[in-house]
Amino acid sequence: MPVYRRKQTKSKHWYFKFEINGVVYKETVPTARTKRQAEEAQLVARQELHEGKYSKAKPILFSDFVKTHYLPWAEKHHAKSDTDKTITDMLCEHFKSETVSQISPMGIEGFKIRQARRVSQYDRPYAAGTINLALAHLSGILNMAVRYEFIRKNPCKGIKGLPAQRGRLRYLLPEEETILMNACEKSPGYLRPLIQLAIWTGFRQGELLRLQRCHIDFGRNLIFVANPKWKKDPRKTEGFPMSQQVRELVARLCEHDPLFNQGGRPLTRSAADNVFRRACVRAGILDLNFHALRHTFGTRLGDRDVNLKRSLGSWPRKHKADGDLCSYDRCRIERSGRNRHNSGSESFQQGIRESGKFFVANRMARPRRVCDDSAPGWHRTAPTIPASADSPHEDLARHR
């Protein structure tokens, strides 16, 4: 039997060592006091290997499996292939010398601890959310290995992620919006309309940068999201209604294709982020990223008790619980007493009333309703499109 005892060390522990298909399996048995106990542990290890890791497929290195099978699949099915490449590089660096069948729950726990202690390229420790995202990708990779019969079960099952704390809720105040728009005068011409569309529509940065002429339907007054984050996003098939201001802005942007470009080339996320950060520095606005503009859209609708599940577009999967939806709705957070940051003040409400005025008709309600500015609320008469509304989100508030 392939059982040995360490004689040149103080511990003198028993260990077993055997080889299968060119792969060496070696493990110490610190609880074994006799050779028979070590042999029993070796038999148990072989049985576990047979039940959980043996397969008809030939053993393959984890890094080779990722490059050969997972990344080509992710490129066709995932919206953000760049994120997949970054996360898989992190995983391949840790499991580079292991086959898919050699990855164990203990090794995955070691990956969690190692990454938590490492420092990223930005000279700060990896966030818990980043490590949990890597664990989610690893579980997806191993699930694919199970489907392809490289392994029999996923060792990630039962592995818990690191406790991640939510950061401070951030959105753009009306007075900050005015300052930021003034600071955009020294920025490239695409930044100001990019920020305006983000606040007026709540689209994500990637959704805005991918907009093309073919995604705009002026006949039905709709904008379609070509590649949304979630597959069941209604904005992909039903579209998002354009207000008068949004329609005029998009009409000017349609002179180019795609709508946002830099020197004739599509505008990249990194370029947009760099220009946006510099504008925030000139405006003296701290701790604000581009996604906070989406929070601004949701917050201003939430001030009027609008159903954000229908307005933000990603409700079918991500916002299936009201607790998750609160990240876009400051009013619900304040009413629940969980967050008092940026409380609604008179200046905030006044800023909303004085910000850009436009009309939004929500097509997604049944029965279909239209707006008459002369009437106190919504009714079923013929549509009358007003020249301006009371505030950017006033009509959505009426159409609850």
ZAMARGU-4260 file (C-alpha; in steps of 0.2 Angstrom, whole numbers, plus 5000, padded with zeros to 4 digits):
<rodrens>
0) 5000/5000/5000 | 5006/5018/4996 | 5007/5023/5014 | 5023/5030/5022 | 5029/5038/5038
5) 5040/5053/5041 | 5055/5048/5050 | 5066/5063/5049 | 5054/5075/5057 | 5048/5077/5075
10) 5030/5074/5070 | 5033/5057/5062 | 5015/5058/5054 | 5009/5045/5042 | 5005/5050/5024
15) 4999/5042/5009 | 5004/5045/4991 | 4998/5038/4975 | 4997/5043/4956 | 4982/5042/4944
20) 4984/5047/4926 | 5000/5056/4929 | 4992/5066/4943 | 5000/5064/4961 | 4989/5064/4976
25) 4998/5066/4992 | 4991/5070/5010 | 4996/5069/5028 | 4986/5059/5040 | 4990/5068/5057
30) 4977/5057/5066 | 4984/5040/5061 | 4994/5032/5075 | 4996/5015/5066 | 4999/5010/5048
35) 4982/5002/5047 | 4974/5018/5051 | 4984/5027/5038 | 4979/5014/5025 | 4961/5016/5030
40) 4962/5035/5027 | 4970/5031/5010 | 4956/5020/5005 | 4943/5034/5010 | 4953/5046/5000
45) 4953/5035/4985 | 4934/5032/4987 | 4931/5051/4988 | 4941/5054/4973 | 4932/5041/4963
50) 4914/5047/4968 | 4918/5066/4967 | 4932/5068/4954 | 4933/5053/4943 | 4926/5056/4925
55) 4927/5049/4908 | 4936/5065/4902 | 4955/5067/4902 | 4961/5078/4916 | 4964/5096/4911
60) 4972/5111/4920 | 4960/5124/4927 | 4969/5138/4916 | 4967/5127/4900 | 4949/5124/4904
65) 4945/5142/4907 | 4954/5147/4890 | 4947/5133/4880 | 4929/5132/4886 | 4923/5145/4898
70) 4929/5161/4890 | 4923/5158/4873 | 4906/5153/4881 | 4906/5169/4892 | 4910/5180/4877
75) 4894/5174/4869 | 4883/5175/4884 | 4889/5188/4895 | 4887/5207/4892 | 4904/5212/4901
80) 4917/5200/4894 | 4931/5212/4900 | 4925/5208/4918 | 4926/5189/4914 | 4944/5191/4908
85) 4950/5201/4923 | 4942/5189/4936 | 4947/5173/4927 | 4965/5179/4926 | 4964/5181/4945
90) 4958/5163/4947 | 4970/5156/4935 | 4985/5164/4944 | 4980/5155/4960 | 4975/5138/4953
95) 4987/5138/4939 | 4996/5121/4944 | 4980/5112/4948 | 4968/5102/4937 | 4949/5105/4937
100) 4947/5089/4947 | 4960/5094/4960 | 4951/5110/4966 | 4944/5106/4983 | 4934/5116/4996
105) 4949/5119/5006 | 4959/5126/4991 | 4944/5138/4988 | 4944/5144/5006 | 4963/5147/5004
110) 4960/5157/4989 | 4948/5168/4999 | 4960/5171/5012 | 4975/5174/5000 | 4965/5187/4990
115) 4959/5196/5006 | 4977/5199/5011 | 4983/5204/4994 | 4985/5222/4988 | 4977/5227/4971
120) 4985/5237/4957 | 4977/5252/4965 | 4987/5250/4981 | 4973/5245/4992 | 4966/5228/4998
125) 4954/5218/4987 | 4936/5222/4992 | 4925/5209/4999 | 4913/5211/4984 | 4927/5208/4972
130) 4932/5192/4980 | 4914/5186/4981 | 4912/5190/4962 | 4927/5179/4959 | 4919/5165/4969
135) 4904/5167/4958 | 4914/5165/4943 | 4923/5150/4950 | 4907/5142/4954 | 4901/5145/4936
140) 4917/5138/4929 | 4915/5122/4939 | 4897/5120/4935 | 4902/5120/4917 | 4915/5107/4921
145) 4901/5096/4929 | 4891/5098/4913 | 4906/5093/4902 | 4909/5078/4914 | 4926/5083/4920
150) 4920/5082/4938 | 4905/5075/4946 | 4901/5089/4958 | 4905/5107/4961 | 4917/5110/4976
155) 4910/5128/4978 | 4894/5121/4985 | 4893/5127/5003 | 4907/5140/5001 | 4901/5156/5009
160) 4906/5173/5003 | 4915/5186/5013 | 4903/5198/5022 | 4902/5214/5011 | 4896/5231/5018
165) 4886/5242/5007 | 4894/5259/5003 | 4887/5276/5006 | 4872/5279/4995 | 4877/5293/4983
170) 4866/5303/4971 | 4868/5320/4963 | 4860/5335/4972 | 4851/5349/4962 | 4864/5362/4967
175) 4878/5350/4963 | 4870/5346/4946 | 4871/5365/4941 | 4889/5366/4946 | 4893/5350/4937
180) 4885/5356/4921 | 4895/5372/4922 | 4911/5362/4924 | 4907/5352/4908 | 4910/5368/4898
185) 4929/5364/4899 | 4926/5345/4895 | 4924/5337/4878 | 4907/5340/4870 | 4900/5323/4873
190) 4901/5324/4892 | 4886/5336/4895 | 4873/5326/4884 | 4880/5310/4892 | 4876/5316/4909
195) 4860/5324/4905 | 4853/5307/4897 | 4859/5298/4912 | 4849/5309/4924 | 4834/5310/4913
200) 4833/5291/4908 | 4842/5282/4921 | 4852/5272/4908 | 4868/5264/4914 | 4884/5270/4907
205) 4887/5255/4895 | 4869/5257/4889 | 4872/5275/4884 | 4888/5272/4876 | 4881/5258/4865
210) 4867/5268/4858 | 4866/5270/4839 | 4853/5277/4827 | 4845/5261/4824 | 4840/5261/4843
215) 4830/5277/4842 | 4812/5276/4836 | 4806/5294/4833 | 4789/5288/4826 | 4784/5279/4842
220) 4795/5291/4853 | 4805/5277/4861 | 4823/5272/4865 | 4828/5254/4864 | 4842/5246/4874
225) 4852/5235/4863 | 4862/5225/4876 | 4854/5227/4893 | 4862/5220/4909 | 4847/5208/4912
230) 4840/5197/4898 | 4822/5201/4903 | 4824/5220/4903 | 4808/5227/4895 | 4817/5242/4888
235) 4825/5229/4875 | 4808/5224/4868 | 4796/5238/4873 | 4807/5253/4873 | 4809/5268/4885
240) 4798/5283/4882 | 4807/5299/4877 | 4802/5316/4884 | 4802/5332/4874 | 4820/5337/4880
245) 4826/5319/4878 | 4819/5318/4860 | 4828/5335/4856 | 4844/5330/4863 | 4844/5313/4855
250) 4840/5321/4838 | 4855/5332/4839 | 4866/5317/4844 | 4860/5306/4829 | 4871/5316/4818
255) 4884/5304/4823 | 4883/5285/4824 | 4886/5279/4837 | 4878/5293/4847 | 4893/5295/4858
260) 4910/5294/4849 | 4927/5302/4850 | 4935/5306/4834 | 4924/5295/4824 | 4927/5280/4835
265) 4915/5273/4849 | 4918/5281/4866 | 4925/5269/4878 | 4920/5267/4896 | 4938/5272/4902
270) 4938/5288/4892 | 4921/5293/4898 | 4926/5289/4916 | 4942/5299/4915 | 4933/5315/4908
275) 4919/5313/4921 | 4931/5312/4936 | 4940/5328/4930 | 4924/5337/4928 | 4919/5332/4946
280) 4936/5338/4952 | 4934/5355/4944 | 4916/5356/4951 | 4923/5351/4969 | 4911/5336/4970
285) 4918/5322/4979 | 4914/5303/4980 | 4903/5303/4964 | 4904/5290/4951 | 4894/5289/4935
290) 4882/5276/4941 | 4877/5288/4954 | 4867/5297/4940 | 4856/5282/4939 | 4853/5283/4958
295) 4849/5301/4955 | 4835/5296/4942 | 4828/5283/4954 | 4829/5295/4969 | 4819/5309/4960
300) 4806/5297/4955 | 4805/5289/4972 | 4801/5307/4979 | 4785/5305/4970 | 4781/5287/4975
305) 4784/5281/4957 | 4785/5262/4955 | 4804/5260/4951 | 4802/5242/4946 | 4794/5248/4930
310) 4805/5263/4927 | 4823/5257/4930 | 4821/5242/4918 | 4831/5229/4928 | 4817/5223/4940
315) 4814/5206/4933 | 4830/5199/4941 | 4840/5210/4951 | 4826/5220/4960 | 4815/5206/4964
320) 4815/5212/4982 | 4811/5229/4989 | 4826/5229/4999 | 4837/5228/4984 | 4827/5242/4975
325) 4830/5254/4990 | 4848/5257/4983 | 4840/5267/4969 | 4826/5275/4980 | 4832/5287/4994
330) 4814/5291/5000 | 4811/5272/5004 | 4827/5271/5014 | 4823/5287/5024 | 4805/5281/5028
335) 4812/5264/5034 | 4825/5273/5045 | 4840/5263/5038 | 4849/5278/5030 | 4848/5297/5034
340) 4861/5302/5021 | 4856/5317/5010 | 4839/5319/5018 | 4826/5328/5008 | 4827/5346/5011
345) 4817/5361/5004 | 4832/5365/4993 | 4832/5348/4986 | 4814/5348/4982 | 4815/5366/4975
350) 4830/5360/4964 | 4819/5346/4957 | 4806/5358/4952 | 4818/5370/4944 | 4828/5357/4935
355) 4825/5353/4916 | 4807/5351/4912 | 4801/5337/4901 | 4787/5325/4898 | 4788/5306/4901
360) 4774/5295/4896 | 4775/5277/4903 | 4769/5265/4890 | 4770/5250/4902 | 4754/5253/4912
365) 4738/5245/4908 | 4726/5252/4903 | 4735/5265/4893 | 4733/5282/4899 | 4738/5299/4893
370) 4742/5316/4901 | 4733/5332/4899 | 4742/5346/4908 | 4726/5356/4910 | 4719/5342/4921
375) 4723/5339/4939 | 4729/5321/4935 | 4728/5307/4922 | 4713/5303/4912 | 4708/5293/4897
380) 4704/5308/4885 | 4714/5312/4869 | 4733/5315/4872 | 4739/5332/4874 | 4758/5334/4875
385) 4762/5350/4885 | 4776/5361/4880 | 4784/5358/4897 | 4779/5349/4913 | 4781/5354/4931
390) 4797/5345/4934 | 4808/5331/4926 | 4799/5317/4935 | 4782/5325/4938 | 4773/5316/4925
395) 4780/5299/4930 | 4774/5303/4948 | 4756/5306/4941 | 4757/5290/4932 | 4760/5279/4947
</rodrens>
